[in-house]
Amino acid sequence: MVALKGSEILASDKKLIEKFQKEPLPKDIALDDLIRYLELYGFEIIKNRGKGSHYIAKHKNLDRPFTIPSKNGKTVNFVYLKELNRIIKKMEE
């Protein structure tokens, strides 16, 4: 489940997890929220070194990194949110 660096999950983190686990998945999720959500599940997030607005999500249980392009550095396309949510659900099985 959630891999936190502390012993407790903050209330704000619980709300964030609930937001991502809603069906249907909200389409208006901010990039910062996605990054925090992925970090809660043990992902390492790396900002692209170039001038682009891409991020790379790495996890020890994934075969390869997942590239996350952002819109204007603030939001993420719904397709990527859906795929990342599917990956996390699969990891929880």
PDB file of N, CA, C and O in Angstrom, chain B, residues numbered from 101:
ATOM      1  N   MET B 101       0.830  -1.181   0.000  1.00  0.00           N
ATOM      2  CA  MET B 101       0.000   0.000   0.000  1.00  0.00           C
ATOM      3  C   MET B 101       0.878   1.249   0.000  1.00  0.00           C
ATOM      4  O   MET B 101       1.889   1.288  -0.702  1.00  0.00           O
ATOM      5  N   VAL B 102       0.520   2.241   0.753  1.00  0.00           N
ATOM      6  CA  VAL B 102       1.229   3.518   0.747  1.00  0.00           C
ATOM      7  C   VAL B 102       2.561   3.384   1.465  1.00  0.00           C
ATOM      8  O   VAL B 102       2.628   2.878   2.585  1.00  0.00           O
ATOM      9  N   ALA B 103       3.604   3.834   0.820  1.00  0.00           N
ATOM     10  CA  ALA B 103       4.936   3.788   1.415  1.00  0.00           C
ATOM     11  C   ALA B 103       5.303   5.182   1.892  1.00  0.00           C
ATOM     12  O   ALA B 103       5.807   5.993   1.115  1.00  0.00           O
ATOM     13  N   LEU B 104       5.060   5.459   3.138  1.00  0.00           N
ATOM     14  CA  LEU B 104       5.357   6.776   3.687  1.00  0.00           C
ATOM     15  C   LEU B 104       6.666   6.762   4.455  1.00  0.00           C
ATOM     16  O   LEU B 104       7.119   5.718   4.924  1.00  0.00           O
ATOM     17  N   LYS B 105       7.262   7.928   4.574  1.00  0.00           N
ATOM     18  CA  LYS B 105       8.517   8.044   5.305  1.00  0.00           C
ATOM     19  C   LYS B 105       8.290   8.213   6.796  1.00  0.00           C
ATOM     20  O   LYS B 105       9.239   8.144   7.576  1.00  0.00           O
ATOM     21  N   GLY B 106       7.064   8.431   7.198  1.00  0.00           N
ATOM     22  CA  GLY B 106       6.727   8.559   8.609  1.00  0.00           C
ATOM     23  C   GLY B 106       5.787   7.436   9.001  1.00  0.00           C
ATOM     24  O   GLY B 106       5.493   6.556   8.191  1.00  0.00           O
ATOM     25  N   SER B 107       5.318   7.461  10.232  1.00  0.00           N
ATOM     26  CA  SER B 107       4.448   6.384  10.688  1.00  0.00           C
ATOM     27  C   SER B 107       2.973   6.679  10.459  1.00  0.00           C
ATOM     28  O   SER B 107       2.140   5.780  10.571  1.00  0.00           O
ATOM     29  N   GLU B 108       2.639   7.922  10.139  1.00  0.00           N
ATOM     30  CA  GLU B 108       1.243   8.292   9.967  1.00  0.00           C
ATOM     31  C   GLU B 108       1.022   8.958   8.623  1.00  0.00           C
ATOM     32  O   GLU B 108       1.926   9.571   8.054  1.00  0.00           O
ATOM     33  N   ILE B 109      -0.198   8.826   8.129  1.00  0.00           N
ATOM     34  CA  ILE B 109      -0.590   9.520   6.911  1.00  0.00           C
ATOM     35  C   ILE B 109      -1.280  10.804   7.328  1.00  0.00           C
ATOM     36  O   ILE B 109      -2.191  10.781   8.155  1.00  0.00           O
ATOM     37  N   LEU B 110      -0.859  11.910   6.770  1.00  0.00           N
ATOM     38  CA  LEU B 110      -1.481  13.188   7.077  1.00  0.00           C
ATOM     39  C   LEU B 110      -2.906  13.230   6.530  1.00  0.00           C
ATOM     40  O   LEU B 110      -3.221  12.558   5.547  1.00  0.00           O
ATOM     41  N   ALA B 111      -3.749  14.012   7.161  1.00  0.00           N
ATOM     42  CA  ALA B 111      -5.139  14.145   6.705  1.00  0.00           C
ATOM     43  C   ALA B 111      -5.185  14.645   5.267  1.00  0.00           C
ATOM     44  O   ALA B 111      -6.012  14.190   4.478  1.00  0.00           O
ATOM     45  N   SER B 112      -4.305  15.575   4.923  1.00  0.00           N
ATOM     46  CA  SER B 112      -4.284  16.100   3.555  1.00  0.00           C
ATOM     47  C   SER B 112      -3.881  15.019   2.553  1.00  0.00           C
ATOM     48  O   SER B 112      -4.360  15.009   1.419  1.00  0.00           O
ATOM     49  N   ASP B 113      -2.987  14.097   2.980  1.00  0.00           N
ATOM     50  CA  ASP B 113      -2.596  12.990   2.113  1.00  0.00           C
ATOM     51  C   ASP B 113      -3.737  11.995   1.942  1.00  0.00           C
ATOM     52  O   ASP B 113      -3.919  11.441   0.858  1.00  0.00           O
ATOM     53  N   LYS B 114      -4.503  11.765   2.999  1.00  0.00           N
ATOM     54  CA  LYS B 114      -5.660  10.878   2.898  1.00  0.00           C
ATOM     55  C   LYS B 114      -6.663  11.423   1.890  1.00  0.00           C
ATOM     56  O   LYS B 114      -7.213  10.671   1.085  1.00  0.00           O
ATOM     57  N   LYS B 115      -6.903  12.740   1.936  1.00  0.00           N
ATOM     58  CA  LYS B 115      -7.828  13.371   0.996  1.00  0.00           C
ATOM     59  C   LYS B 115      -7.304  13.250  -0.429  1.00  0.00           C
ATOM     60  O   LYS B 115      -8.071  13.020  -1.364  1.00  0.00           O
ATOM     61  N   LEU B 116      -6.004  13.407  -0.586  1.00  0.00           N
ATOM     62  CA  LEU B 116      -5.402  13.300  -1.905  1.00  0.00           C
ATOM     63  C   LEU B 116      -5.553  11.888  -2.465  1.00  0.00           C
ATOM     64  O   LEU B 116      -5.890  11.713  -3.636  1.00  0.00           O
ATOM     65  N   ILE B 117      -5.305  10.883  -1.629  1.00  0.00           N
ATOM     66  CA  ILE B 117      -5.462   9.492  -2.056  1.00  0.00           C
ATOM     67  C   ILE B 117      -6.911   9.222  -2.442  1.00  0.00           C
ATOM     68  O   ILE B 117      -7.172   8.573  -3.455  1.00  0.00           O
ATOM     69  N   GLU B 118      -7.853   9.712  -1.645  1.00  0.00           N
ATOM     70  CA  GLU B 118      -9.269   9.534  -1.955  1.00  0.00           C
ATOM     71  C   GLU B 118      -9.627  10.204  -3.281  1.00  0.00           C
ATOM     72  O   GLU B 118     -10.423   9.672  -4.055  1.00  0.00           O
ATOM     73  N   LYS B 119      -9.044  11.356  -3.537  1.00  0.00           N
ATOM     74  CA  LYS B 119      -9.305  12.076  -4.787  1.00  0.00           C
ATOM     75  C   LYS B 119      -8.893  11.243  -5.993  1.00  0.00           C
ATOM     76  O   LYS B 119      -9.601  11.205  -6.999  1.00  0.00           O
ATOM     77  N   PHE B 120      -7.749  10.576  -5.890  1.00  0.00           N
ATOM     78  CA  PHE B 120      -7.249   9.771  -6.998  1.00  0.00           C
ATOM     79  C   PHE B 120      -7.968   8.431  -7.124  1.00  0.00           C
ATOM     80  O   PHE B 120      -7.943   7.817  -8.191  1.00  0.00           O
ATOM     81  N   GLN B 121      -8.598   7.975  -6.066  1.00  0.00           N
ATOM     82  CA  GLN B 121      -9.266   6.677  -6.111  1.00  0.00           C
ATOM     83  C   GLN B 121     -10.752   6.784  -6.420  1.00  0.00           C
ATOM     84  O   GLN B 121     -11.456   5.775  -6.450  1.00  0.00           O
ATOM     85  N   LYS B 122     -11.234   8.005  -6.650  1.00  0.00           N
ATOM     86  CA  LYS B 122     -12.633   8.207  -7.017  1.00  0.00           C
ATOM     87  C   LYS B 122     -12.907   7.606  -8.383  1.00  0.00           C
ATOM     88  O   LYS B 122     -12.038   7.575  -9.255  1.00  0.00           O
ATOM     89  N   GLU B 123     -14.125   7.132  -8.548  1.00  0.00           N
ATOM     90  CA  GLU B 123     -14.587   6.671  -9.857  1.00  0.00           C
ATOM     91  C   GLU B 123     -15.761   7.522 -10.252  1.00  0.00           C
ATOM     92  O   GLU B 123     -16.730   7.564  -9.494  1.00  0.00           O
ATOM     93  N   PRO B 124     -15.757   8.187 -11.348  1.00  0.00           N
ATOM     94  CA  PRO B 124     -14.638   8.290 -12.292  1.00  0.00           C
ATOM     95  C   PRO B 124     -13.551   9.224 -11.763  1.00  0.00           C
ATOM     96  O   PRO B 124     -13.801  10.091 -10.926  1.00  0.00           O
ATOM     97  N   LEU B 125     -12.370   9.026 -12.265  1.00  0.00           N
ATOM     98  CA  LEU B 125     -11.219   9.830 -11.866  1.00  0.00           C
ATOM     99  C   LEU B 125     -11.435  11.279 -12.288  1.00  0.00           C
ATOM    100  O   LEU B 125     -11.781  11.530 -13.443  1.00  0.00           O
ATOM    101  N   PRO B 126     -11.239  12.243 -11.381  1.00  0.00           N
ATOM    102  CA  PRO B 126     -11.406  13.651 -11.755  1.00  0.00           C
ATOM    103  C   PRO B 126     -10.431  14.042 -12.870  1.00  0.00           C
ATOM    104  O   PRO B 126      -9.306  13.546 -12.929  1.00  0.00           O
ATOM    105  N   LYS B 127     -10.876  14.924 -13.738  1.00  0.00           N
ATOM    106  CA  LYS B 127     -10.030  15.339 -14.860  1.00  0.00           C
ATOM    107  C   LYS B 127      -9.249  16.614 -14.571  1.00  0.00           C
ATOM    108  O   LYS B 127      -8.469  17.065 -15.410  1.00  0.00           O
ATOM    109  N   ASP B 128      -9.450  17.192 -13.402  1.00  0.00           N
ATOM    110  CA  ASP B 128      -8.828  18.480 -13.088  1.00  0.00           C
ATOM    111  C   ASP B 128      -7.784  18.370 -11.980  1.00  0.00           C
ATOM    112  O   ASP B 128      -7.780  19.174 -11.048  1.00  0.00           O
ATOM    113  N   ILE B 129      -6.908  17.388 -12.078  1.00  0.00           N
ATOM    114  CA  ILE B 129      -5.904  17.175 -11.036  1.00  0.00           C
ATOM    115  C   ILE B 129      -4.629  17.945 -11.383  1.00  0.00           C
ATOM    116  O   ILE B 129      -4.110  17.851 -12.495  1.00  0.00           O
ATOM    117  N   ALA B 130      -4.147  18.695 -10.420  1.00  0.00           N
ATOM    118  CA  ALA B 130      -2.943  19.506 -10.610  1.00  0.00           C
ATOM    119  C   ALA B 130      -1.689  18.628 -10.616  1.00  0.00           C
ATOM    120  O   ALA B 130      -1.653  17.571  -9.987  1.00  0.00           O
ATOM    121  N   LEU B 131      -0.683  19.080 -11.325  1.00  0.00           N
ATOM    122  CA  LEU B 131       0.592  18.368 -11.410  1.00  0.00           C
ATOM    123  C   LEU B 131       1.197  18.160 -10.022  1.00  0.00           C
ATOM    124  O   LEU B 131       1.693  17.073  -9.726  1.00  0.00           O
ATOM    125  N   ASP B 132       1.163  19.172  -9.177  1.00  0.00           N
ATOM    126  CA  ASP B 132       1.722  19.051  -7.819  1.00  0.00           C
ATOM    127  C   ASP B 132       1.014  17.961  -7.023  1.00  0.00           C
ATOM    128  O   ASP B 132       1.655  17.238  -6.260  1.00  0.00           O
ATOM    129  N   ASP B 133      -0.303  17.836  -7.194  1.00  0.00           N
ATOM    130  CA  ASP B 133      -1.054  16.782  -6.502  1.00  0.00           C
ATOM    131  C   ASP B 133      -0.647  15.404  -7.013  1.00  0.00           C
ATOM    132  O   ASP B 133      -0.496  14.466  -6.230  1.00  0.00           O
ATOM    133  N   LEU B 134      -0.471  15.285  -8.319  1.00  0.00           N
ATOM    134  CA  LEU B 134      -0.051  14.004  -8.897  1.00  0.00           C
ATOM    135  C   LEU B 134       1.325  13.606  -8.378  1.00  0.00           C
ATOM    136  O   LEU B 134       1.547  12.448  -8.023  1.00  0.00           O
ATOM    137  N   ILE B 135       2.243  14.557  -8.333  1.00  0.00           N
ATOM    138  CA  ILE B 135       3.594  14.266  -7.852  1.00  0.00           C
ATOM    139  C   ILE B 135       3.544  13.795  -6.399  1.00  0.00           C
ATOM    140  O   ILE B 135       4.198  12.812  -6.051  1.00  0.00           O
ATOM    141  N   ARG B 136       2.791  14.471  -5.557  1.00  0.00           N
ATOM    142  CA  ARG B 136       2.676  14.074  -4.145  1.00  0.00           C
ATOM    143  C   ARG B 136       2.052  12.683  -4.024  1.00  0.00           C
ATOM    144  O   ARG B 136       2.512  11.861  -3.231  1.00  0.00           O
ATOM    145  N   TYR B 137       1.009  12.422  -4.806  1.00  0.00           N
ATOM    146  CA  TYR B 137       0.339  11.121  -4.795  1.00  0.00           C
ATOM    147  C   TYR B 137       1.319  10.006  -5.167  1.00  0.00           C
ATOM    148  O   TYR B 137       1.362   8.970  -4.505  1.00  0.00           O
ATOM    149  N   LEU B 138       2.091  10.215  -6.207  1.00  0.00           N
ATOM    150  CA  LEU B 138       3.064   9.208  -6.628  1.00  0.00           C
ATOM    151  C   LEU B 138       4.148   9.011  -5.571  1.00  0.00           C
ATOM    152  O   LEU B 138       4.580   7.883  -5.330  1.00  0.00           O
ATOM    153  N   GLU B 139       4.584  10.085  -4.946  1.00  0.00           N
ATOM    154  CA  GLU B 139       5.595   9.964  -3.887  1.00  0.00           C
ATOM    155  C   GLU B 139       5.057   9.156  -2.704  1.00  0.00           C
ATOM    156  O   GLU B 139       5.813   8.424  -2.066  1.00  0.00           O
ATOM    157  N   LEU B 140       3.778   9.280  -2.408  1.00  0.00           N
ATOM    158  CA  LEU B 140       3.176   8.492  -1.324  1.00  0.00           C
ATOM    159  C   LEU B 140       3.256   6.999  -1.608  1.00  0.00           C
ATOM    160  O   LEU B 140       3.304   6.187  -0.684  1.00  0.00           O
ATOM    161  N   TYR B 141       3.271   6.642  -2.876  1.00  0.00           N
ATOM    162  CA  TYR B 141       3.354   5.244  -3.277  1.00  0.00           C
ATOM    163  C   TYR B 141       4.780   4.810  -3.607  1.00  0.00           C
ATOM    164  O   TYR B 141       4.987   3.763  -4.220  1.00  0.00           O
ATOM    165  N   GLY B 142       5.743   5.600  -3.208  1.00  0.00           N
ATOM    166  CA  GLY B 142       7.140   5.195  -3.344  1.00  0.00           C
ATOM    167  C   GLY B 142       7.789   5.533  -4.672  1.00  0.00           C
ATOM    168  O   GLY B 142       8.880   5.040  -4.955  1.00  0.00           O
ATOM    169  N   PHE B 143       7.156   6.355  -5.497  1.00  0.00           N
ATOM    170  CA  PHE B 143       7.755   6.753  -6.760  1.00  0.00           C
ATOM    171  C   PHE B 143       8.803   7.834  -6.522  1.00  0.00           C
ATOM    172  O   PHE B 143       8.678   8.660  -5.618  1.00  0.00           O
ATOM    173  N   GLU B 144       9.822   7.807  -7.343  1.00  0.00           N
ATOM    174  CA  GLU B 144      10.816   8.875  -7.377  1.00  0.00           C
ATOM    175  C   GLU B 144      10.470   9.720  -8.591  1.00  0.00           C
ATOM    176  O   GLU B 144      10.356   9.192  -9.697  1.00  0.00           O
ATOM    177  N   ILE B 145      10.301  11.015  -8.404  1.00  0.00           N
ATOM    178  CA  ILE B 145       9.923  11.913  -9.490  1.00  0.00           C
ATOM    179  C   ILE B 145      11.131  12.750  -9.885  1.00  0.00           C
ATOM    180  O   ILE B 145      11.760  13.395  -9.045  1.00  0.00           O
ATOM    181  N   ILE B 146      11.442  12.730 -11.170  1.00  0.00           N
ATOM    182  CA  ILE B 146      12.602  13.451 -11.682  1.00  0.00           C
ATOM    183  C   ILE B 146      12.118  14.452 -12.727  1.00  0.00           C
ATOM    184  O   ILE B 146      11.420  14.087 -13.673  1.00  0.00           O
ATOM    185  N   LYS B 147      12.495  15.713 -12.545  1.00  0.00           N
ATOM    186  CA  LYS B 147      12.155  16.754 -13.522  1.00  0.00           C
ATOM    187  C   LYS B 147      13.085  16.610 -14.704  1.00  0.00           C
ATOM    188  O   LYS B 147      14.291  16.418 -14.543  1.00  0.00           O
ATOM    189  N   ASN B 148      12.514  16.706 -15.901  1.00  0.00           N
ATOM    190  CA  ASN B 148      13.316  16.629 -17.109  1.00  0.00           C
ATOM    191  C   ASN B 148      14.395  17.705 -17.067  1.00  0.00           C
ATOM    192  O   ASN B 148      14.127  18.846 -16.690  1.00  0.00           O
ATOM    193  N   ARG B 149      15.597  17.346 -17.449  1.00  0.00           N
ATOM    194  CA  ARG B 149      16.714  18.286 -17.390  1.00  0.00           C
ATOM    195  C   ARG B 149      16.672  19.335 -18.489  1.00  0.00           C
ATOM    196  O   ARG B 149      17.329  20.372 -18.387  1.00  0.00           O
ATOM    197  N   GLY B 150      15.911  19.073 -19.527  1.00  0.00           N
ATOM    198  CA  GLY B 150      15.815  20.043 -20.622  1.00  0.00           C
ATOM    199  C   GLY B 150      14.846  21.156 -20.272  1.00  0.00           C
ATOM    200  O   GLY B 150      14.444  21.310 -19.118  1.00  0.00           O
ATOM    201  N   LYS B 151      14.480  21.921 -21.272  1.00  0.00           N
ATOM    202  CA  LYS B 151      13.579  23.032 -21.025  1.00  0.00           C
ATOM    203  C   LYS B 151      12.109  22.616 -21.105  1.00  0.00           C
ATOM    204  O   LYS B 151      11.228  23.451 -20.899  1.00  0.00           O
ATOM    205  N   GLY B 152      11.832  21.373 -21.394  1.00  0.00           N
ATOM    206  CA  GLY B 152      10.462  20.891 -21.507  1.00  0.00           C
ATOM    207  C   GLY B 152       9.776  20.745 -20.158  1.00  0.00           C
ATOM    208  O   GLY B 152      10.376  20.965 -19.106  1.00  0.00           O
ATOM    209  N   SER B 153       8.505  20.368 -20.215  1.00  0.00           N
ATOM    210  CA  SER B 153       7.726  20.247 -18.986  1.00  0.00           C
ATOM    211  C   SER B 153       7.391  18.788 -18.687  1.00  0.00           C
ATOM    212  O   SER B 153       6.297  18.481 -18.214  1.00  0.00           O
ATOM    213  N   HIS B 154       8.323  17.902 -18.962  1.00  0.00           N
ATOM    214  CA  HIS B 154       8.129  16.482 -18.700  1.00  0.00           C
ATOM    215  C   HIS B 154       8.758  16.084 -17.362  1.00  0.00           C
ATOM    216  O   HIS B 154       9.782  16.625 -16.943  1.00  0.00           O
ATOM    217  N   TYR B 155       8.109  15.125 -16.714  1.00  0.00           N
ATOM    218  CA  TYR B 155       8.624  14.540 -15.481  1.00  0.00           C
ATOM    219  C   TYR B 155       8.769  13.042 -15.713  1.00  0.00           C
ATOM    220  O   TYR B 155       8.075  12.469 -16.554  1.00  0.00           O
ATOM    221  N   ILE B 156       9.657  12.420 -14.978  1.00  0.00           N
ATOM    222  CA  ILE B 156       9.851  10.978 -15.077  1.00  0.00           C
ATOM    223  C   ILE B 156       9.544  10.375 -13.717  1.00  0.00           C
ATOM    224  O   ILE B 156      10.076  10.812 -12.697  1.00  0.00           O
ATOM    225  N   ALA B 157       8.684   9.368 -13.713  1.00  0.00           N
ATOM    226  CA  ALA B 157       8.319   8.667 -12.479  1.00  0.00           C
ATOM    227  C   ALA B 157       8.975   7.294 -12.506  1.00  0.00           C
ATOM    228  O   ALA B 157       8.743   6.501 -13.419  1.00  0.00           O
ATOM    229  N   LYS B 158       9.800   7.020 -11.493  1.00  0.00           N
ATOM    230  CA  LYS B 158      10.477   5.726 -11.377  1.00  0.00           C
ATOM    231  C   LYS B 158       9.984   5.031 -10.117  1.00  0.00           C
ATOM    232  O   LYS B 158       9.708   5.670  -9.102  1.00  0.00           O
ATOM    233  N   HIS B 159       9.880   3.711 -10.201  1.00  0.00           N
ATOM    234  CA  HIS B 159       9.493   2.906  -9.040  1.00  0.00           C
ATOM    235  C   HIS B 159      10.225   1.579  -9.140  1.00  0.00           C
ATOM    236  O   HIS B 159      10.412   1.042 -10.232  1.00  0.00           O
ATOM    237  N   LYS B 160      10.633   1.057  -8.002  1.00  0.00           N
ATOM    238  CA  LYS B 160      11.409  -0.191  -7.999  1.00  0.00           C
ATOM    239  C   LYS B 160      10.623  -1.371  -8.556  1.00  0.00           C
ATOM    240  O   LYS B 160      11.228  -2.347  -9.002  1.00  0.00           O
ATOM    241  N   ASN B 161       9.290  -1.313  -8.544  1.00  0.00           N
ATOM    242  CA  ASN B 161       8.466  -2.414  -9.039  1.00  0.00           C
ATOM    243  C   ASN B 161       8.058  -2.268 -10.506  1.00  0.00           C
ATOM    244  O   ASN B 161       7.328  -3.107 -11.032  1.00  0.00           O
ATOM    245  N   LEU B 162       8.524  -1.211 -11.163  1.00  0.00           N
ATOM    246  CA  LEU B 162       8.216  -1.010 -12.579  1.00  0.00           C
ATOM    247  C   LEU B 162       9.420  -1.388 -13.426  1.00  0.00           C
ATOM    248  O   LEU B 162      10.565  -1.147 -13.044  1.00  0.00           O
ATOM    249  N   ASP B 163       9.144  -1.984 -14.583  1.00  0.00           N
ATOM    250  CA  ASP B 163      10.217  -2.379 -15.489  1.00  0.00           C
ATOM    251  C   ASP B 163      10.941  -1.186 -16.086  1.00  0.00           C
ATOM    252  O   ASP B 163      12.149  -1.224 -16.321  1.00  0.00           O
ATOM    253  N   ARG B 164      10.183  -0.129 -16.326  1.00  0.00           N
ATOM    254  CA  ARG B 164      10.778   1.058 -16.945  1.00  0.00           C
ATOM    255  C   ARG B 164      10.129   2.314 -16.374  1.00  0.00           C
ATOM    256  O   ARG B 164       9.022   2.252 -15.840  1.00  0.00           O
ATOM    257  N   PRO B 165      10.799   3.436 -16.483  1.00  0.00           N
ATOM    258  CA  PRO B 165      10.224   4.689 -15.982  1.00  0.00           C
ATOM    259  C   PRO B 165       9.012   5.112 -16.799  1.00  0.00           C
ATOM    260  O   PRO B 165       8.856   4.712 -17.953  1.00  0.00           O
ATOM    261  N   PHE B 166       8.159   5.923 -16.190  1.00  0.00           N
ATOM    262  CA  PHE B 166       6.952   6.425 -16.832  1.00  0.00           C
ATOM    263  C   PHE B 166       7.125   7.927 -17.033  1.00  0.00           C
ATOM    264  O   PHE B 166       7.360   8.660 -16.072  1.00  0.00           O
ATOM    265  N   THR B 167       7.010   8.385 -18.278  1.00  0.00           N
ATOM    266  CA  THR B 167       7.153   9.804 -18.579  1.00  0.00           C
ATOM    267  C   THR B 167       5.805  10.501 -18.441  1.00  0.00           C
ATOM    268  O   THR B 167       4.791  10.019 -18.945  1.00  0.00           O
ATOM    269  N   ILE B 168       5.805  11.634 -17.758  1.00  0.00           N
ATOM    270  CA  ILE B 168       4.589  12.401 -17.521  1.00  0.00           C
ATOM    271  C   ILE B 168       4.761  13.793 -18.121  1.00  0.00           C
ATOM    272  O   ILE B 168       5.462  14.628 -17.549  1.00  0.00           O
ATOM    273  N   PRO B 169       4.129  14.054 -19.267  1.00  0.00           N
ATOM    274  CA  PRO B 169       4.167  15.413 -19.793  1.00  0.00           C
ATOM    275  C   PRO B 169       3.108  16.259 -19.094  1.00  0.00           C
ATOM    276  O   PRO B 169       2.013  15.773 -18.809  1.00  0.00           O
ATOM    277  N   SER B 170       3.423  17.503 -18.821  1.00  0.00           N
ATOM    278  CA  SER B 170       2.443  18.375 -18.174  1.00  0.00           C
ATOM    279  C   SER B 170       2.049  19.500 -19.115  1.00  0.00           C
ATOM    280  O   SER B 170       2.802  19.882 -20.011  1.00  0.00           O
ATOM    281  N   LYS B 171       0.853  20.019 -18.891  1.00  0.00           N
ATOM    282  CA  LYS B 171       0.370  21.152 -19.673  1.00  0.00           C
ATOM    283  C   LYS B 171       0.738  22.432 -18.927  1.00  0.00           C
ATOM    284  O   LYS B 171       0.257  22.668 -17.819  1.00  0.00           O
ATOM    285  N   ASN B 172       1.569  23.237 -19.518  1.00  0.00           N
ATOM    286  CA  ASN B 172       1.985  24.511 -18.916  1.00  0.00           C
ATOM    287  C   ASN B 172       2.611  24.337 -17.542  1.00  0.00           C
ATOM    288  O   ASN B 172       2.660  25.292 -16.766  1.00  0.00           O
ATOM    289  N   GLY B 173       3.088  23.149 -17.225  1.00  0.00           N
ATOM    290  CA  GLY B 173       3.712  22.900 -15.933  1.00  0.00           C
ATOM    291  C   GLY B 173       2.740  22.889 -14.768  1.00  0.00           C
ATOM    292  O   GLY B 173       3.172  22.913 -13.615  1.00  0.00           O
ATOM    293  N   LYS B 174       1.428  22.853 -15.034  1.00  0.00           N
ATOM    294  CA  LYS B 174       0.443  22.936 -13.958  1.00  0.00           C
ATOM    295  C   LYS B 174      -0.526  21.769 -13.908  1.00  0.00           C
ATOM    296  O   LYS B 174      -0.964  21.387 -12.823  1.00  0.00           O
ATOM    297  N   THR B 175      -0.869  21.198 -15.041  1.00  0.00           N
ATOM    298  CA  THR B 175      -1.833  20.095 -15.075  1.00  0.00           C
ATOM    299  C   THR B 175      -1.287  18.948 -15.906  1.00  0.00           C
ATOM    300  O   THR B 175      -0.292  19.092 -16.616  1.00  0.00           O
ATOM    301  N   VAL B 176      -1.958  17.802 -15.805  1.00  0.00           N
ATOM    302  CA  VAL B 176      -1.549  16.605 -16.527  1.00  0.00           C
ATOM    303  C   VAL B 176      -2.739  16.114 -17.331  1.00  0.00           C
ATOM    304  O   VAL B 176      -3.872  16.148 -16.851  1.00  0.00           O
ATOM    305  N   ASN B 177      -2.491  15.661 -18.538  1.00  0.00           N
ATOM    306  CA  ASN B 177      -3.539  15.127 -19.393  1.00  0.00           C
ATOM    307  C   ASN B 177      -4.207  13.935 -18.712  1.00  0.00           C
ATOM    308  O   ASN B 177      -3.539  13.116 -18.080  1.00  0.00           O
ATOM    309  N   PHE B 178      -5.517  13.848 -18.845  1.00  0.00           N
ATOM    310  CA  PHE B 178      -6.309  12.807 -18.204  1.00  0.00           C
ATOM    311  C   PHE B 178      -5.828  11.397 -18.551  1.00  0.00           C
ATOM    312  O   PHE B 178      -5.888  10.504 -17.705  1.00  0.00           O
ATOM    313  N   VAL B 179      -5.357  11.185 -19.766  1.00  0.00           N
ATOM    314  CA  VAL B 179      -4.891   9.857 -20.193  1.00  0.00           C
ATOM    315  C   VAL B 179      -3.748   9.366 -19.306  1.00  0.00           C
ATOM    316  O   VAL B 179      -3.689   8.185 -18.961  1.00  0.00           O
ATOM    317  N   TYR B 180      -2.852  10.259 -18.942  1.00  0.00           N
ATOM    318  CA  TYR B 180      -1.712   9.885 -18.105  1.00  0.00           C
ATOM    319  C   TYR B 180      -2.151   9.628 -16.658  1.00  0.00           C
ATOM    320  O   TYR B 180      -1.636   8.729 -15.993  1.00  0.00           O
ATOM    321  N   LEU B 181      -3.098  10.421 -16.189  1.00  0.00           N
ATOM    322  CA  LEU B 181      -3.639  10.196 -14.840  1.00  0.00           C
ATOM    323  C   LEU B 181      -4.262   8.813 -14.746  1.00  0.00           C
ATOM    324  O   LEU B 181      -4.037   8.077 -13.785  1.00  0.00           O
ATOM    325  N   LYS B 182      -5.037   8.479 -15.745  1.00  0.00           N
ATOM    326  CA  LYS B 182      -5.726   7.188 -15.770  1.00  0.00           C
ATOM    327  C   LYS B 182      -4.722   6.027 -15.802  1.00  0.00           C
ATOM    328  O   LYS B 182      -4.888   5.039 -15.086  1.00  0.00           O
ATOM    329  N   GLU B 183      -3.696   6.150 -16.623  1.00  0.00           N
ATOM    330  CA  GLU B 183      -2.690   5.091 -16.735  1.00  0.00           C
ATOM    331  C   GLU B 183      -1.889   4.937 -15.435  1.00  0.00           C
ATOM    332  O   GLU B 183      -1.631   3.816 -14.998  1.00  0.00           O
ATOM    333  N   LEU B 184      -1.503   6.037 -14.830  1.00  0.00           N
ATOM    334  CA  LEU B 184      -0.764   5.957 -13.568  1.00  0.00           C
ATOM    335  C   LEU B 184      -1.627   5.362 -12.464  1.00  0.00           C
ATOM    336  O   LEU B 184      -1.136   4.598 -11.633  1.00  0.00           O
ATOM    337  N   ASN B 185      -2.893   5.704 -12.451  1.00  0.00           N
ATOM    338  CA  ASN B 185      -3.804   5.139 -11.457  1.00  0.00           C
ATOM    339  C   ASN B 185      -3.944   3.631 -11.663  1.00  0.00           C
ATOM    340  O   ASN B 185      -3.997   2.873 -10.695  1.00  0.00           O
ATOM    341  N   ARG B 186      -4.003   3.198 -12.922  1.00  0.00           N
ATOM    342  CA  ARG B 186      -4.081   1.767 -13.237  1.00  0.00           C
ATOM    343  C   ARG B 186      -2.810   1.040 -12.764  1.00  0.00           C
ATOM    344  O   ARG B 186      -2.887  -0.064 -12.224  1.00  0.00           O
ATOM    345  N   ILE B 187      -1.657   1.660 -12.968  1.00  0.00           N
ATOM    346  CA  ILE B 187      -0.391   1.068 -12.549  1.00  0.00           C
ATOM    347  C   ILE B 187      -0.361   0.906 -11.017  1.00  0.00           C
ATOM    348  O   ILE B 187       0.054  -0.136 -10.511  1.00  0.00           O
ATOM    349  N   ILE B 188      -0.797   1.926 -10.297  1.00  0.00           N
ATOM    350  CA  ILE B 188      -0.791   1.860  -8.834  1.00  0.00           C
ATOM    351  C   ILE B 188      -1.758   0.790  -8.343  1.00  0.00           C
ATOM    352  O   ILE B 188      -1.422   0.033  -7.432  1.00  0.00           O
ATOM    353  N   LYS B 189      -2.941   0.712  -8.921  1.00  0.00           N
ATOM    354  CA  LYS B 189      -3.895  -0.329  -8.519  1.00  0.00           C
ATOM    355  C   LYS B 189      -3.315  -1.724  -8.753  1.00  0.00           C
ATOM    356  O   LYS B 189      -3.491  -2.625  -7.933  1.00  0.00           O
ATOM    357  N   LYS B 190      -2.629  -1.889  -9.873  1.00  0.00           N
ATOM    358  CA  LYS B 190      -2.004  -3.181 -10.190  1.00  0.00           C
ATOM    359  C   LYS B 190      -0.902  -3.510  -9.170  1.00  0.00           C
ATOM    360  O   LYS B 190      -0.744  -4.664  -8.771  1.00  0.00           O
ATOM    361  N   MET B 191      -0.147  -2.493  -8.756  1.00  0.00           N
ATOM    362  CA  MET B 191       0.922  -2.707  -7.780  1.00  0.00           C
ATOM    363  C   MET B 191       0.366  -3.115  -6.427  1.00  0.00           C
ATOM    364  O   MET B 191       1.028  -3.831  -5.676  1.00  0.00           O
ATOM    365  N   GLU B 192      -0.846  -2.666  -6.106  1.00  0.00           N
ATOM    366  CA  GLU B 192      -1.455  -2.976  -4.809  1.00  0.00           C
ATOM    367  C   GLU B 192      -1.982  -4.409  -4.731  1.00  0.00           C
ATOM    368  O   GLU B 192      -2.226  -4.918  -3.637  1.00  0.00           O
ATOM    369  N   GLU B 193      -2.158  -5.063  -5.880  1.00  0.00           N
ATOM    370  CA  GLU B 193      -2.696  -6.436  -5.889  1.00  0.00           C
ATOM    371  C   GLU B 193      -1.728  -7.426  -5.311  1.00  0.00           C
ATOM    372  O   GLU B 193      -2.029  -8.618  -5.247  1.00  0.00           O
TER     373      GLU B 193
END
